[in-house]
Amino acid sequence: MVAAMSANIEQAGFFDAEKDTPEGSVLRPLAVRMRPQDLGEIIGQDHIVGEGCLLPRLIQADNFGSLIFYGPPGCGKTSMAEVIAAETQSKFVRINAVLSNVAEMRDILRMARYEPQKRTILFIDEIHRFNKSQQDLLLPDVEAGNIRLIGATTHNPGFYVNPPLLSRSHLFRLEPVDTESVAIVLERALLDAERGLGTHRCTAEAAVYQAVADFSGGDLRRALNAMETLVLSQPLGSHIDADAVEVFARERQIRYDRDEDEHYDHASAMIKSIRGSDPDAALYWTFKMLQGGEDPRYIARRLTILASEDVGLANSHALTVAVAAFEAAEKVGMPECEYNIAHAVLYLATSPKSNSVTKAMHAVKKSLRDSPIQAVPLWLRDAHTKTNKALGHGDGYLYSHDYPSGISGQEFMLDPQQFYVPGHSGAEAATAQRLERLKKLKVAIQQNQSSASD
């Protein structure tokens, strides 16, 4: 029975013949061939595998339970899982949550129970794609120690991994690989004749490694794939210079430095275009940033701020749309969330504009900063306790709903001040008219009350 199950698992793709044969290794992409063979080869994640860190100690002692690796594409989540399996001499079973199903999972878990001596590590790529029932299926075997789960995800585990499973796992966040580390790996790959591109006998300037690293955006897999394409497009023994990289980058990636002045210049251009109600310019600057590798969540955050700062009460739905775009950027990710970003940009750019919220906010903060601080009037203070009532809290308060249009004529500050001045665009025009009408009603009521008291 065990033999039959093992055969089924091999047929399902857990035994990678292409990877495990010398002939097949030539056909594998450079990014796969250059994966680290041991912990010392892992680069760019010193905060996890550096000296004194927890993970290396757990691996060395072969004393760890389940692990969750959370980080962007190409940061080394799969490589780290493979290294852990090699270092601990564990059986490594890899599945992708997109392609796997419950039946396959049950077979794997059953095999792990039959072969406890092999210390099975089950690596689940894109674990966030598993639904709750699929994740719950893992819990008994994780708790019993039949498998050691390593999950990899580009999505926030707090939203996508079940709390019981997350609580039984060590969570490690991997960062985008820094450009210096990427450049080191690229040079190593070009010279390595066994696993890399050394047999092509190509040479490259230092600027080439740096340029490829720059436009890879911290994605080491992408950088290695780009280097492989550059080398394979050249004759044997060629020298690769910066011009070749320039042509390659121009075809595949808009040049955009998301960490320097260009980042702020483009964001400023996008915001000012939306404020100026130019949807075409707003969309252009937005997508130049996205094509250049900008984090869509950063753009969505800026749109959320702008929705209140520049659109405000002229169209209060703008904030709802912007927040929805931010949630989509967080939960859907690139490239699909481009639709949601474009939706929000066009909606905000074509909305009526008002900065009355911004002005009111600055005015009230200036008053609090520069003027004497007002106390809460006695008639507005809380009167829920006997002590408060004995102190006169709430005396004289006029319940607004008891009066026509909800206006009692009562003041709500000891020294009334105006901070909010409504605009006259979009929905706020109606707000301005209503406030003006209520203001006149309040004055009339106060005058009548004054005459009655006389």
C-alpha positions in Angstrom: 0.0 0.0 0.0 2.8 2.4 0.9 4.6 1.6 -2.3 1.5 2.3 -4.3 0.9 5.6 -2.5 4.6 6.6 -3.1 4.1 5.8 -6.8 1.1 8.0 -6.9 2.9 10.9 -5.3 5.7 10.6 -7.8 3.2 10.7 -10.6 1.6 13.8 -9.0 4.9 15.7 -9.5 6.6 15.5 -6.2 9.6 13.7 -7.8 11.1 16.2 -10.2 12.9 14.1 -12.8 14.1 17.1 -14.7 15.7 18.5 -11.6 17.2 15.3 -10.5 19.0 14.3 -13.7 22.1 15.9 -15.1 20.5 16.3 -18.5 17.5 18.0 -17.1 19.6 20.5 -15.0 20.8 22.2 -18.2 17.2 23.0 -19.1 16.2 24.6 -15.8 16.1 28.4 -15.6 19.2 30.1 -14.2 17.2 31.3 -11.2 16.5 27.7 -10.3 20.0 26.5 -10.9 21.5 29.3 -8.7 19.3 28.6 -5.7 21.4 28.4 -2.5 22.7 24.9 -1.5 23.2 25.8 2.1 22.4 28.5 4.7 25.6 30.3 4.0 24.6 31.0 0.4 21.4 32.8 1.3 21.9 36.4 0.6 20.0 39.6 1.4 18.1 38.2 4.5 20.6 38.9 7.3 17.8 39.9 9.6 16.6 36.3 9.5 19.7 34.1 8.8 22.4 36.4 10.2 24.7 35.6 13.1 22.7 35.3 16.3 19.3 35.0 14.6 16.7 32.5 15.7 16.2 30.6 12.4 19.8 29.4 12.0 19.7 28.1 15.6 16.5 26.2 15.0 17.8 24.7 11.9 21.1 23.7 13.5 19.3 22.0 16.4 16.8 20.5 13.9 14.2 21.7 16.5 11.5 23.7 14.8 7.8 23.2 14.1 6.0 25.0 11.4 7.2 28.1 9.6 5.5 30.8 7.6 7.7 32.9 5.2 6.1 36.1 4.2 7.6 38.4 1.6 7.5 39.8 -2.0 8.2 37.6 -5.1 11.8 36.7 -5.6 13.0 37.3 -2.1 14.0 33.6 -1.5 11.1 32.0 0.3 11.3 28.7 -1.7 15.1 28.7 -1.6 15.1 29.0 2.2 12.6 26.1 2.5 14.8 23.9 0.3 17.9 24.8 2.3 16.2 24.0 5.6 15.2 20.5 4.2 18.7 19.9 3.0 20.4 21.1 6.3 18.1 18.9 8.4 18.1 16.0 5.9 14.3 15.9 5.9 12.0 14.6 3.2 10.9 17.6 1.2 7.5 17.6 -0.4 6.6 20.7 -2.4 3.1 21.7 -3.6 1.5 24.8 -4.9 -1.8 25.9 -3.3 -3.1 26.9 -6.7 -2.7 23.5 -8.2 -3.3 21.2 -5.2 -6.5 19.8 -3.9 -7.8 18.1 -0.8 -7.3 14.5 -2.1 -3.7 15.2 -2.9 -3.2 16.7 0.5 -4.7 13.7 2.3 -2.3 11.4 0.4 0.7 13.5 1.4 -0.4 13.6 5.1 -1.0 9.8 5.1 2.4 9.2 3.7 4.0 11.4 6.3 2.3 9.3 9.1 3.6 6.1 7.5 7.2 7.5 7.3 7.8 9.4 10.6 11.5 8.7 10.5 11.9 10.8 7.3 10.7 14.0 9.2 8.6 15.2 6.3 8.7 19.0 5.5 5.6 20.0 3.5 6.3 23.2 1.6 3.1 25.0 0.4 3.8 27.8 -2.0 1.2 30.5 -2.1 -0.5 29.1 1.0 -2.8 32.2 1.1 -4.6 30.5 -1.8 -5.9 27.7 0.4 -9.3 28.2 1.9 -10.2 27.7 5.5 -11.1 24.0 5.2 -7.9 23.2 3.3 -5.8 24.9 6.0 -7.8 23.2 8.8 -6.9 19.9 7.2 -3.3 20.5 8.1 -3.9 21.2 11.8 -4.0 17.7 13.2 -0.8 16.6 11.5 1.0 19.8 12.4 0.0 19.4 16.0 1.0 15.8 16.1 4.3 16.6 14.5 3.7 14.2 11.5 4.7 17.1 9.2 6.6 20.3 9.6 4.8 22.8 7.5 6.6 25.6 5.7 4.2 28.0 4.1 5.2 30.8 1.7 3.0 33.8 0.9 3.2 37.2 -0.7 0.1 38.2 1.2 -0.2 39.3 4.8 -0.6 36.1 6.9 -2.8 37.9 9.4 -5.5 38.1 6.7 -5.0 34.9 4.8 -3.7 32.2 7.2 -6.1 30.8 9.7 -5.4 31.9 13.3 -5.0 28.4 14.7 -2.5 27.5 12.0 -0.7 30.9 12.4 -0.5 30.5 16.2 1.3 27.1 15.7 3.9 28.6 13.4 6.9 30.8 13.5 6.4 33.8 11.2 9.4 35.2 9.4 9.1 38.3 7.1 11.5 38.3 4.2 12.5 41.7 2.6 13.1 42.5 -1.0 16.8 41.6 -1.8 18.9 44.8 -1.7 20.6 45.8 -4.9 24.1 45.1 -3.6 23.3 41.5 -2.8 21.5 41.1 -6.2 24.6 42.4 -8.0 26.8 39.9 -6.1 24.6 37.0 -7.1 24.5 38.1 -10.7 28.3 38.2 -10.9 28.5 34.8 -9.2 26.0 33.4 -11.8 28.0 34.8 -14.7 31.2 33.1 -13.6 29.8 29.8 -12.3 30.4 27.2 -14.9 28.7 24.4 -13.0 25.4 26.0 -12.1 25.5 29.4 -13.8 26.5 30.9 -17.2 30.2 30.3 -17.0 30.3 28.0 -20.0 29.3 31.0 -22.2 32.6 32.7 -21.3 30.9 36.2 -21.2 32.2 39.1 -19.2 30.4 42.1 -17.9 31.1 45.5 -16.5 30.3 46.2 -12.8 27.7 48.7 -14.0 25.9 45.9 -15.7 25.3 44.0 -12.5 24.2 47.2 -10.8 21.8 48.2 -13.6 20.1 44.8 -13.7 19.8 44.8 -9.9 18.3 48.3 -10.0 15.4 47.5 -12.3 14.7 44.1 -10.7 13.1 45.9 -7.7 14.5 43.5 -5.1 13.2 40.4 -7.0 16.3 38.2 -7.3 14.5 35.7 -9.6 13.7 38.5 -12.0 17.3 39.7 -12.0 18.7 36.3 -12.7 16.2 35.7 -15.5 17.2 39.1 -17.0 20.9 38.2 -16.8 20.3 34.9 -18.5 18.4 36.5 -21.3 21.2 39.1 -21.8 23.9 36.4 -22.0 21.9 34.0 -24.2 21.3 36.9 -26.6 25.0 37.4 -27.1 27.6 35.3 -28.9 29.9 33.1 -26.8 32.7 35.1 -25.2 31.0 38.5 -25.6 31.5 41.4 -23.3 28.2 42.8 -22.0 28.3 46.6 -21.5 25.8 49.1 -20.1 24.4 49.8 -23.5 23.1 46.3 -23.8 21.4 46.6 -20.5 19.9 49.9 -21.5 18.2 48.4 -24.5 17.0 45.5 -22.4 15.6 47.7 -19.7 13.9 50.0 -22.1 12.0 47.1 -23.6 10.9 45.6 -20.3 10.8 48.3 -17.7 10.3 52.0 -17.5 13.2 53.6 -15.7 11.9 55.0 -12.5 13.8 55.4 -9.2 11.2 54.8 -6.6 13.5 55.6 -3.7 14.8 59.0 -4.8 13.5 62.3 -6.2 11.6 60.7 -9.0 9.4 58.9 -6.5 8.2 62.2 -5.0 8.2 64.1 -8.3 5.9 61.6 -9.9 3.6 61.3 -6.9 3.4 65.1 -6.9 2.5 65.2 -10.6 -0.2 62.6 -10.0 -1.8 64.4 -7.1 -1.7 67.8 -8.8 -3.2 66.4 -12.0 -6.1 64.9 -10.0 -6.5 68.1 -8.1 -6.6 69.9 -11.4 -9.3 67.5 -12.8 -7.1 66.2 -15.6 -7.9 62.5 -15.8 -5.5 61.8 -18.6 -2.5 63.3 -17.0 -3.4 61.7 -13.7 -3.6 58.3 -15.3 -0.3 58.8 -17.1 1.7 59.6 -14.0 0.0 56.9 -12.0 0.9 54.2 -14.5 4.4 55.4 -15.1 4.9 54.8 -11.4 3.3 51.4 -11.5 5.2 50.3 -14.6 8.4 51.6 -12.9 7.8 49.2 -9.9 6.1 51.5 -7.5 4.2 49.8 -4.7 0.5 50.2 -5.6 -0.3 50.5 -1.9 1.7 53.7 -1.7 -0.3 55.1 -4.6 -3.6 54.0 -3.0 -2.6 55.7 0.3 -2.0 58.9 -1.6 -5.4 58.6 -3.2 -7.1 58.1 0.1 -5.5 61.2 1.5 -6.4 63.2 -1.6 -10.1 62.0 -1.4 -10.6 64.1 1.8 -8.0 66.8 1.2 -9.0 67.9 -2.3 -12.4 66.3 -3.1 -13.9 66.3 0.4 -17.6 67.1 0.9 -18.0 68.0 -2.8 -18.2 64.3 -3.3 -18.1 62.2 -0.1 -18.2 59.0 -2.1 -14.6 59.7 -3.2 -13.3 58.5 0.1 -15.2 55.3 -0.2 -13.8 54.6 -3.6 -10.2 55.5 -2.5 -10.4 53.2 0.5 -11.8 50.4 -1.6 -8.8 50.8 -4.0 -6.4 50.7 -1.1 -8.0 47.4 0.2 -7.8 46.0 -3.3 -4.1 46.9 -3.6 -3.5 45.2 -0.2 -5.5 42.1 -0.8 -5.5 41.5 -4.6 -2.0 42.8 -5.4 -0.4 43.4 -8.8 -1.2 43.3 -11.6 -4.9 42.8 -11.1 -5.2 45.8 -8.7 -4.2 48.1 -11.5 -7.9 48.1 -12.5 -8.9 49.3 -9.0 -6.2 52.0 -9.0 -7.2 53.3 -12.4 -10.9 53.3 -11.3 -10.0 55.4 -8.2 -7.7 57.8 -10.1 -10.4 58.5 -12.8 -13.2 58.9 -10.2 -11.2 61.4 -8.1 -9.9 63.3 -11.2 -13.5 63.7 -12.5 -15.1 64.5 -9.2 -15.9 68.1 -8.2 -13.3 69.5 -5.9 -13.4 71.2 -2.5 -10.6 71.8 0.1 -13.0 73.0 2.8 -12.2 70.0 4.9 -8.5 70.9 4.7 -9.1 74.5 5.6 -11.5 73.7 8.5 -8.9 71.2 9.9 -6.1 73.8 9.7 -8.3 76.5 11.2 -9.3 74.5 14.2 -5.7 73.3 14.8 -4.5 76.9 14.6 -7.2 78.0 17.1 -6.2 75.3 19.5 -2.5 76.2 19.1 -2.8 80.0 19.3 -6.0 80.9 21.3 -7.0 80.2 24.9 -8.4 76.7 25.2 -12.1 76.7 25.9 -13.8 74.6 28.6 -16.8 72.5 27.8 -20.0 74.5 28.7 -21.9 73.3 31.7 -25.0 72.6 29.6 -23.1 70.2 27.4 -21.3 68.3 30.1 -22.1 64.7 30.9 -24.9 64.4 33.5 -25.2 60.6 33.9 -24.1 60.5 37.6 -25.6 62.1 40.6 -22.4 63.9 41.4 -22.3 65.4 37.9 -26.0 66.5 38.2 -25.3 68.1 41.6 -22.5 70.1 39.9 -25.0 71.4 37.4 -23.8 69.4 34.4 -26.4 69.3 31.7 -28.5 72.1 33.2 -30.2 74.1 30.5 -29.4 71.7 27.6 -31.9 72.0 24.9 -32.5 68.6 23.1 -32.2 69.5 19.4 -34.7 67.0 18.2 -37.5 68.8 20.1 -37.2 71.8 17.8 -38.1 72.5 14.2 -35.3 71.6 11.7 -33.3 70.3 14.8 -32.2 73.9 15.7 -32.8 75.0 19.3 -30.8 78.2 19.0 -28.4 77.0 21.7 -24.6 77.6 21.4 -22.2 74.7 21.6 -19.1 76.7 22.4 -18.5 79.3 25.1 -16.9 81.5 22.5 -18.5 80.5 19.1 -16.1 80.4 16.2 -16.4 79.4 12.6 -13.8 76.9 11.2 -15.8 75.3 8.4 -16.6 77.4 5.3 -18.5 75.2 2.8 -17.5 75.3 -0.8 -19.9 75.6 -3.7 -18.9 72.6 -5.9 -20.8 69.3 -6.3 -22.7 68.1 -3.3 -21.2 70.7 -1.0 -23.2 73.4 -2.8 -26.4 72.0 -1.2 -24.6 71.7 2.1 -23.7 75.4 1.9 -27.3 76.4 1.2 -28.5 74.2 4.1 -26.0 75.7 6.6 -26.9 79.2 5.5 -30.6 78.5 6.1 -29.9 76.9 9.5 -27.7 79.8 10.5 -30.5 82.3 9.7 -33.0 80.1 11.6 -30.6 80.0 14.6 -30.2 83.8 14.7 -34.0 84.3 14.5 -34.6 81.8 17.4 -32.0 83.5 19.5 -33.6 86.9 18.8 -37.0 85.6 19.8 -35.6 84.1 23.0 -33.9 87.3 23.8 -37.2 89.3 23.2 -39.1 86.8 25.4 -36.7 87.1 28.2 -37.0 90.9 28.1 
